[in-house]
Amino acid sequence: MKLLFPKIFLLSLVLCSFSMAKPYDKATINLLGSNKDSIKISSSDTSLVSMFNWAHATSNGYLGKDSDPVGPWYEAALPEREAFCIRDISHQCIGAEIISHGKQNLNMYYKFVSNISENKDWCTYWEINRYNQPAPIDYTSDKDFWYNLNANFDIINASYKLYQWTGNKAYINDPLFDQFFKISLNQYIDRWQLQSNKIMQRAGVMNVTEKFEKDKRWKMNARGLPSYDESVEGLAITSDLIAMIYNGFSTYAKILALRGELVKSKQYEKKALAYRQLIENRWWNEKTNSYYNYFLEDGKFHGGGSNLYMLWYGVIQNPKRIIQTLGNNNIWDYYEIEGMSYLPQLFYRFGYNENGYRFLQKIYSNKRRQYPEASSGCIEGIVHGLMGVQPSAAEGIVTTCPRLTEKTTWITMKNIPIFSGLISVAHQSAVKTVFTNEASNSIIWRAMFQGVFKNIKIDGQKFVTKQYLDEIGQVHSYVDVAVKATATKEAVAIK
């Protein structure tokens, strides 16, 4: 998956002139703090320690200077471009938060959401460089630029994830962010004929006023490419774009619910459901027990690919089909580092611990591992995936869940940034976790373990567990416990 990139136009209600919005106010700067970057790992698995330390050092090496014209940033594109692109940053953002690059995330997302414009058919720039300009490799003018239509929906998804991890409500409530969400799910949908009842009739080439055929960069109509897969010509619509539109509507419905706008939330959730029904009813191939990937301008469905994004963005909700998609051999054939970097976290999310670990190894040994997404994917794969650390600002809960293998009998991560503080987590086995709240406020810790356990002991006191079923029906057992500032608690799962 080879990617190019563009974006940047400020919207007021009319959205006309080029402008870069103020990235953040003083209160936000104080909330984010400095890049302490004090996270540490120790483990019985020396290979895993080497992987994390490599990923940590590599990601730090891609930090830009705060004094650059664009403000705080990190590279999230081909390194020689000195730039960041929507797809890459949307995937790298949680890995970046884990190693304290939060002010970079917020600044870069402000750059993207503040530069959507009608003149670009409600796109923003796909890639911005350190000079605070759209990267010239894929932008000539507002009528001549590269853009994958998935991008707007990826920003909605990433913004919500960043809120849940950091607790920073700017990602979901700031007027510029909210304006971007609304336009992306309304005017943008209409301009590119992405409505659930019209999307299958759309043309592959839309909103083009200049002949791109003269420039090899635009041979696949890159201004409005309906996919993150950039290798197929003649695309009209793809499963990955539908999955991300679904996720965009579903995610905004959650944001509205958090604001108490329940009527609007249900309206957006209803729209999301229409895209999921479209995927399940028309994109499933009964003969191959897999989803189609592409619908071409010739009016025919085509397979190929791995349905990676359909899994990542949660559009598949049939457990049997999720399992079949996870078993798709094409996933194991991913040699492009961009796609591979999603896979550790993806497999850990579904409880495929051995496979998650295997892809960490594949990334670490890959000849293109210097691509920024590789190191970021490893960081998220280890902390969010293997460690099972999942903050939820909306609930005020931090979940941990050990997803260990025979290679990793114990692991400790110290000083993981979540909300406005730090935590440390030690999985001493698959059934024993020690949690330390390094923050100044009390935290609700959800101590979770894979499998069915009747009780969990917290510091020796027995509690009856609650049960959680994941997306494919696997049982997890947990208890919630308040952990005061600077306190440590131990959880042990027992049958």
C-alpha positions as CSV (number, residue, x, y, z in Angstrom):
1,M,0.0,0.0,0.0
2,K,1.9,3.0,-1.2
3,L,0.4,6.3,-0.1
4,L,0.5,9.9,-1.2
5,F,-1.0,12.8,0.6
6,P,-2.7,16.5,0.8
7,K,-4.9,19.1,3.1
8,I,-5.6,22.6,4.6
9,F,-8.5,25.3,4.2
10,L,-10.1,27.2,7.1
11,L,-13.8,27.1,7.4
12,S,-15.9,29.7,8.9
13,L,-19.5,29.2,8.0
14,V,-18.7,30.0,4.4
15,L,-15.3,28.5,4.1
16,C,-13.3,30.3,1.5
17,S,-9.8,31.6,2.2
18,F,-6.7,29.7,3.1
19,S,-5.7,30.0,6.8
20,M,-4.0,28.0,9.5
21,A,-6.0,28.1,12.7
22,K,-4.5,28.7,16.2
23,P,-3.5,25.2,17.2
24,Y,-4.4,25.3,20.9
25,D,-4.8,27.7,23.8
26,K,-2.7,28.0,27.0
27,A,-5.1,25.7,29.0
28,T,-4.6,23.0,26.5
29,I,-0.9,23.4,26.5
30,N,-0.9,23.0,30.3
31,L,-3.1,19.9,30.1
32,L,-0.8,18.3,27.6
33,G,2.4,19.2,29.4
34,S,5.9,18.6,28.1
35,N,7.0,15.4,26.3
36,K,8.3,13.7,29.4
37,D,8.5,10.5,27.5
38,S,9.4,8.4,30.5
39,I,7.7,5.2,29.6
40,K,9.7,2.1,30.4
41,I,9.4,-1.7,29.7
42,S,10.7,-4.8,31.4
43,S,9.9,-8.4,30.7
44,S,10.9,-12.0,30.7
45,D,10.8,-11.7,26.9
46,T,14.1,-9.9,26.0
47,S,13.0,-9.9,22.3
48,L,9.9,-8.0,23.2
49,V,11.9,-5.5,25.2
50,S,14.2,-5.0,22.2
51,M,11.2,-4.4,19.9
52,F,9.6,-1.8,22.2
53,N,12.9,0.0,22.8
54,W,13.6,0.1,19.1
55,A,10.1,1.4,18.3
56,H,10.3,4.0,21.1
57,A,13.6,5.4,19.9
58,T,12.6,5.3,16.3
59,S,9.3,7.2,16.9
60,N,11.2,9.8,19.0
61,G,13.5,10.2,16.0
62,Y,10.6,11.4,13.9
63,L,9.7,14.3,16.1
64,G,9.8,17.6,14.3
65,K,10.7,20.9,16.0
66,D,8.1,22.9,17.8
67,S,9.6,25.9,16.2
68,D,8.9,24.7,12.7
69,P,6.3,26.9,10.8
70,V,3.7,24.1,11.2
71,G,4.2,23.9,15.0
72,P,4.6,20.7,17.0
73,W,4.5,17.7,14.7
74,Y,6.0,14.3,13.9
75,E,6.6,12.5,10.6
76,A,3.8,10.4,9.5
77,A,4.5,9.8,5.8
78,L,7.6,8.8,3.8
79,P,10.4,10.3,6.0
80,E,12.1,12.3,3.3
81,R,8.9,14.4,2.8
82,E,9.1,16.0,6.3
83,A,5.3,15.8,6.5
84,F,2.3,14.1,8.0
85,C,-0.7,12.6,6.2
86,I,-4.2,11.8,7.3
87,R,-4.1,8.0,7.0
88,D,-0.8,7.7,8.7
89,I,-1.5,10.1,11.6
90,S,-4.9,8.5,12.1
91,H,-3.2,5.2,12.6
92,Q,-0.1,6.5,14.5
93,C,-2.0,8.8,17.0
94,I,-2.4,6.3,19.8
95,G,1.1,5.0,19.6
96,A,2.2,8.7,19.7
97,E,0.1,9.4,22.8
98,I,1.7,6.4,24.5
99,I,5.1,7.9,24.2
100,S,3.9,11.4,25.2
101,H,3.6,13.1,21.8
102,G,0.2,14.5,22.7
103,K,0.8,18.1,21.8
104,Q,1.9,17.0,18.3
105,N,-1.3,15.1,17.8
106,L,-3.5,17.9,18.8
107,N,-1.7,20.5,16.7
108,M,-1.7,18.3,13.6
109,Y,-5.4,17.4,13.9
110,Y,-6.2,21.1,14.2
111,K,-4.4,21.7,10.9
112,F,-6.5,19.1,9.2
113,V,-10.0,20.0,10.6
114,S,-9.5,23.7,10.1
115,N,-8.7,23.4,6.4
116,I,-11.7,21.7,4.9
117,S,-13.3,23.8,2.2
118,E,-16.0,23.7,-0.4
119,N,-13.5,24.8,-3.1
120,K,-11.8,21.4,-2.6
121,D,-15.2,19.7,-2.6
122,W,-15.2,19.5,1.2
123,C,-11.8,17.8,1.3
124,T,-9.0,19.0,3.5
125,Y,-5.4,18.6,2.6
126,W,-4.1,15.0,2.5
127,E,-0.6,15.8,3.6
128,I,1.0,18.8,5.3
129,N,4.7,19.5,5.6
130,R,6.8,21.1,8.2
131,Y,6.5,24.5,6.4
132,N,2.8,24.5,7.1
133,Q,2.0,23.9,3.4
134,P,0.3,21.1,1.5
135,A,3.0,18.7,0.5
136,P,3.9,19.6,-3.2
137,I,4.4,15.9,-4.1
138,D,0.6,15.6,-4.2
139,Y,-0.9,19.1,-4.3
140,T,-0.8,21.6,-7.1
141,S,-4.0,23.5,-6.6
142,D,-7.5,23.1,-5.1
143,K,-8.6,21.4,-8.3
144,D,-5.5,19.3,-8.8
145,F,-4.5,17.2,-5.8
146,W,-4.3,13.7,-4.3
147,Y,-7.1,12.7,-1.9
148,N,-8.5,9.4,-0.6
149,L,-12.1,9.8,0.2
150,N,-11.7,7.6,3.4
151,A,-9.7,10.5,5.0
152,N,-12.5,12.6,6.5
153,F,-14.0,9.5,8.2
154,D,-10.6,8.5,9.5
155,I,-10.3,11.8,11.2
156,I,-13.6,11.4,13.0
157,N,-12.6,8.0,14.2
158,A,-9.1,9.1,15.4
159,S,-10.5,12.2,17.1
160,Y,-12.8,10.1,19.2
161,K,-10.1,7.6,20.1
162,L,-7.8,10.4,21.1
163,Y,-10.5,11.8,23.4
164,Q,-11.0,8.4,25.0
165,W,-7.3,8.0,25.6
166,T,-6.5,11.6,26.8
167,G,-9.7,12.9,28.2
168,N,-9.2,16.1,26.1
169,K,-12.6,17.2,25.0
170,A,-11.2,19.5,22.3
171,Y,-11.1,16.4,20.1
172,I,-14.9,16.0,20.2
173,N,-16.3,19.4,21.3
174,D,-14.1,22.1,19.8
175,P,-16.1,24.1,17.2
176,L,-13.6,23.4,14.4
177,F,-13.6,19.7,15.1
178,D,-17.4,19.5,15.3
179,Q,-17.8,21.6,12.1
180,F,-15.5,19.2,10.3
181,F,-17.5,16.2,11.6
182,K,-20.8,17.7,10.4
183,I,-19.6,18.7,7.0
184,S,-18.0,15.3,6.4
185,L,-21.2,13.5,7.3
186,N,-23.4,15.8,5.3
187,Q,-22.1,18.1,2.5
188,Y,-19.1,15.8,1.8
189,I,-21.3,12.7,1.6
190,D,-23.6,14.5,-0.9
191,R,-20.8,16.0,-3.0
192,W,-19.1,12.6,-3.6
193,Q,-22.4,10.6,-3.8
194,L,-21.6,8.5,-0.8
195,Q,-25.2,8.2,0.5
196,S,-26.1,4.7,1.5
197,N,-28.9,4.5,-1.1
198,K,-26.8,6.0,-3.9
199,I,-23.3,4.9,-3.3
200,M,-23.5,1.8,-5.4
201,Q,-24.5,3.9,-8.4
202,R,-21.7,6.4,-8.1
203,A,-19.1,7.0,-10.9
204,G,-15.5,6.3,-10.2
205,V,-14.4,9.7,-11.4
206,M,-16.3,12.7,-9.9
207,N,-15.8,16.4,-9.4
208,V,-12.9,16.6,-11.9
209,T,-12.5,19.8,-13.8
210,E,-9.0,19.1,-15.3
211,K,-7.6,16.2,-17.2
212,F,-5.3,14.3,-14.9
213,E,-4.2,11.9,-17.6
214,K,-1.3,14.2,-18.5
215,D,0.3,13.6,-15.1
216,K,1.1,10.1,-14.1
217,R,0.4,10.9,-10.5
218,W,-3.3,11.2,-11.2
219,K,-3.7,8.2,-13.5
220,M,-6.3,6.6,-11.1
221,N,-8.2,9.8,-10.5
222,A,-6.4,10.5,-7.3
223,R,-8.5,13.5,-6.5
224,G,-11.3,11.5,-4.8
225,L,-9.9,8.0,-4.9
226,P,-12.7,5.8,-3.2
227,S,-10.3,3.6,-1.3
228,Y,-7.1,3.4,0.8
229,D,-6.0,0.7,-1.6
230,E,-4.1,2.7,-4.3
231,S,-3.2,-0.3,-6.5
232,V,-6.5,-0.9,-8.4
233,E,-7.7,1.1,-11.4
234,G,-11.4,1.7,-12.3
235,L,-12.7,1.8,-8.8
236,A,-16.3,3.0,-8.2
237,I,-16.6,2.0,-4.5
238,T,-14.8,-0.2,-2.1
239,S,-15.5,-2.1,1.1
240,D,-12.9,-0.2,3.0
241,L,-14.6,3.1,2.2
242,I,-18.0,1.9,3.2
243,A,-16.6,0.5,6.4
244,M,-15.1,3.9,7.2
245,I,-18.3,5.8,6.4
246,Y,-20.2,3.5,8.7
247,N,-17.6,4.1,11.4
248,G,-17.8,7.9,10.8
249,F,-21.6,8.0,11.4
250,S,-21.4,5.5,14.3
251,T,-18.6,7.4,16.0
252,Y,-20.3,10.8,15.7
253,A,-23.5,9.2,17.1
254,K,-21.4,8.3,20.2
255,I,-20.0,11.9,20.4
256,L,-23.5,13.3,20.2
257,A,-24.7,10.9,23.0
258,L,-21.9,12.1,25.2
259,R,-23.2,15.7,24.8
260,G,-26.7,14.5,25.7
261,E,-28.0,15.1,22.1
262,L,-29.8,11.7,22.1
263,V,-32.3,12.4,19.3
264,K,-29.5,13.4,16.9
265,S,-27.4,10.6,18.1
266,K,-30.0,8.0,17.1
267,Q,-30.4,9.7,13.7
268,Y,-26.7,9.3,13.0
269,E,-26.7,5.7,14.3
270,K,-29.6,4.9,12.0
271,K,-27.6,6.2,9.1
272,A,-24.6,4.1,10.2
273,L,-26.7,1.0,10.3
274,A,-27.7,1.5,6.6
275,Y,-24.0,1.1,5.6
276,R,-23.5,-2.0,7.7
277,Q,-26.6,-3.6,6.2
278,L,-25.3,-2.7,2.7
279,I,-22.0,-4.5,3.5
280,E,-23.7,-7.6,4.9
281,N,-26.4,-7.8,2.2
282,R,-24.4,-7.1,-0.9
283,W,-20.7,-7.5,-0.3
284,W,-20.5,-11.0,1.2
285,N,-19.5,-13.7,-1.3
286,E,-21.2,-16.9,-0.3
287,K,-19.0,-19.0,-2.6
288,T,-15.7,-17.9,-1.1
289,N,-17.0,-17.1,2.4
290,S,-15.3,-13.7,2.2
291,Y,-16.2,-10.1,1.5
292,Y,-15.6,-8.5,-1.9
293,N,-13.1,-5.7,-1.8
294,Y,-14.0,-3.7,-4.9
295,F,-16.9,-2.7,-7.0
296,L,-15.5,-1.4,-10.3
297,E,-16.9,0.9,-12.9
298,D,-17.7,-2.2,-15.0
299,G,-20.5,-2.9,-12.5
300,K,-18.9,-6.0,-11.1
301,F,-17.7,-7.0,-7.7
302,H,-14.1,-8.2,-7.3
303,G,-12.3,-9.9,-4.4
304,G,-8.6,-9.6,-3.5
305,G,-7.0,-7.9,-0.5
306,S,-7.5,-8.8,3.1
307,N,-10.5,-6.7,4.3
308,L,-8.1,-5.3,6.8
309,Y,-10.0,-2.0,7.1
310,M,-13.4,-3.6,7.5
311,L,-12.1,-5.3,10.6
312,W,-10.2,-2.3,11.9
313,Y,-13.3,0.0,11.7
314,G,-15.8,-2.5,13.1
315,V,-18.3,-2.7,10.3
316,I,-18.4,-6.5,10.5
317,Q,-20.5,-7.6,13.4
318,N,-21.3,-11.2,12.6
319,P,-18.9,-13.2,14.8
320,K,-18.6,-16.1,12.3
321,R,-17.7,-13.7,9.4
322,I,-15.2,-11.9,11.6
323,I,-13.4,-15.2,12.3
324,Q,-13.5,-16.1,8.7
325,T,-12.1,-12.7,7.7
326,L,-9.3,-13.0,10.3
327,G,-8.4,-16.4,8.8
328,N,-8.2,-14.9,5.2
329,N,-4.8,-16.0,3.9
330,N,-4.3,-12.6,2.2
331,I,-3.7,-11.1,5.6
332,W,-0.7,-13.3,6.1
333,D,0.6,-12.2,2.7
334,Y,0.9,-8.5,3.9
335,Y,4.4,-7.5,3.1
336,E,3.8,-3.8,2.7
337,I,4.8,-2.3,6.1
338,E,1.9,0.2,6.0
339,G,-0.8,-2.5,6.1
340,M,1.2,-4.8,8.3
341,S,1.6,-2.1,11.0
342,Y,-2.2,-2.4,11.8
343,L,-2.1,-6.1,12.4
344,P,-0.6,-6.6,15.9
345,Q,-3.3,-4.5,17.5
346,L,-6.0,-6.0,15.3
347,F,-5.2,-9.6,16.2
348,Y,-4.7,-8.8,19.9
349,R,-8.1,-7.1,19.9
350,F,-9.8,-10.3,18.9
351,G,-7.8,-12.4,21.3
352,Y,-5.4,-14.0,18.8
353,N,-2.4,-13.4,21.0
354,E,0.0,-15.6,19.1
355,N,-0.8,-14.0,15.8
356,G,-0.5,-10.5,17.3
357,Y,2.9,-11.4,18.6
358,R,3.9,-12.9,15.3
359,F,3.1,-9.6,13.5
360,L,5.2,-7.6,16.0
361,Q,8.1,-9.9,15.0
362,K,7.3,-9.4,11.3
363,I,7.4,-5.7,11.6
364,Y,10.6,-5.7,13.6
365,S,12.4,-7.8,11.0
366,N,10.9,-6.0,8.0
367,K,13.4,-4.3,5.6
368,R,11.1,-1.2,5.6
369,R,10.7,-1.0,9.3
370,Q,12.0,2.6,9.3
371,Y,8.7,3.8,7.9
372,P,7.2,5.8,10.8
373,E,4.0,3.7,11.0
374,A,6.0,0.5,11.7
375,S,7.4,1.7,15.0
376,S,4.1,3.4,16.0
377,G,2.2,0.1,15.2
378,C,4.6,-1.8,17.4
379,I,4.1,0.6,20.3
380,E,0.3,0.4,20.1
381,G,0.5,-3.3,19.5
382,I,2.4,-3.9,22.8
383,V,0.7,-1.4,25.1
384,H,-2.8,-1.3,23.8
385,G,-2.7,-4.8,22.3
386,L,-0.6,-7.2,24.4
387,M,-1.0,-5.2,27.7
388,G,-4.7,-4.6,27.0
389,V,-4.5,-1.0,28.3
390,Q,-7.6,0.8,27.2
391,P,-8.6,4.1,28.7
392,S,-12.2,5.3,28.4
393,A,-12.5,9.0,29.3
394,A,-16.3,8.8,28.7
395,E,-16.6,6.3,31.6
396,G,-13.6,7.3,33.6
397,I,-12.3,3.8,33.4
398,V,-8.9,2.3,32.5
399,T,-9.0,-1.4,31.5
400,T,-6.1,-3.7,31.5
401,C,-6.1,-7.3,30.1
402,P,-3.0,-9.5,29.9
403,R,-2.7,-11.1,26.4
404,L,0.5,-13.1,27.1
405,T,2.0,-16.0,25.2
406,E,4.6,-18.7,26.0
407,K,7.3,-16.2,24.9
408,T,6.1,-13.5,27.3
409,T,5.5,-14.9,30.8
410,W,5.5,-11.5,32.4
411,I,5.7,-7.8,31.4
412,T,5.8,-4.4,33.1
413,M,5.2,-1.0,31.6
414,K,5.9,2.0,33.7
415,N,4.6,5.5,33.2
416,I,1.9,5.0,30.5
417,P,0.2,8.4,29.8
418,I,-3.6,8.2,30.1
419,F,-6.1,11.0,30.7
420,S,-4.0,13.7,32.5
421,G,-1.6,11.4,34.4
422,L,0.4,8.2,34.3
423,I,-0.2,4.6,35.2
424,S,2.1,1.6,35.6
425,V,0.9,-1.9,34.8
426,A,2.6,-5.2,35.6
427,H,1.2,-8.4,34.2
428,Q,3.0,-11.0,36.4
429,S,1.1,-13.8,34.6
430,A,-2.0,-14.3,32.5
431,V,-4.0,-14.2,35.8
432,K,-2.2,-11.7,37.9
433,T,-1.9,-7.9,37.3
434,V,-0.5,-5.1,39.5
435,F,-1.8,-1.6,38.8
436,T,-0.2,1.7,40.0
437,N,-1.9,5.0,39.7
438,E,0.9,7.6,39.3
439,A,-1.6,10.4,38.7
440,S,-2.9,13.0,41.2
441,N,-6.5,11.9,40.9
442,S,-8.3,8.6,41.7
443,I,-8.9,6.2,38.8
444,I,-11.4,3.4,38.2
445,W,-9.3,0.4,37.2
446,R,-11.1,-2.4,35.3
447,A,-9.0,-5.5,36.0
448,M,-9.9,-7.8,33.1
449,F,-8.7,-11.3,32.2
450,Q,-9.3,-13.5,29.2
451,G,-11.6,-16.5,30.0
452,V,-14.2,-17.4,32.6
453,F,-13.2,-16.7,36.2
454,K,-15.7,-16.8,39.1
455,N,-13.8,-14.4,41.3
456,I,-11.0,-11.9,41.2
457,K,-9.1,-11.1,44.4
458,I,-8.1,-7.4,44.8
459,D,-5.3,-7.2,47.4
460,G,-6.5,-10.6,48.7
461,Q,-10.2,-9.6,49.0
462,K,-12.4,-11.8,46.8
463,F,-14.9,-10.1,44.4
464,V,-17.5,-11.8,42.2
465,T,-16.6,-11.1,38.5
466,K,-18.7,-9.5,35.8
467,Q,-18.5,-11.0,32.3
468,Y,-17.7,-9.2,29.0
469,L,-18.2,-10.8,25.6
470,D,-15.9,-9.5,22.9
471,E,-16.8,-9.1,19.2
472,I,-16.5,-12.8,18.4
473,G,-18.2,-14.0,21.6
474,Q,-15.1,-14.8,23.7
475,V,-15.7,-14.4,27.5
476,H,-13.6,-12.0,29.6
477,S,-14.0,-11.6,33.4
478,Y,-13.4,-8.4,35.2
479,V,-14.0,-6.3,38.3
480,D,-13.9,-2.5,38.7
481,V,-11.9,-1.0,41.6
482,A,-11.1,2.6,42.6
483,V,-7.3,3.2,42.8
484,K,-6.4,6.4,44.7
485,A,-3.6,8.7,43.6
486,T,-0.1,7.1,44.0
487,A,-1.7,3.8,45.2
488,T,-1.1,0.3,43.9
489,K,-3.6,-2.6,43.7
490,E,-3.1,-6.3,42.8
491,A,-5.7,-8.4,41.0
492,V,-5.6,-12.2,40.8
493,A,-8.2,-14.1,38.8
494,I,-9.3,-17.4,40.3
495,K,-11.7,-20.1,39.1
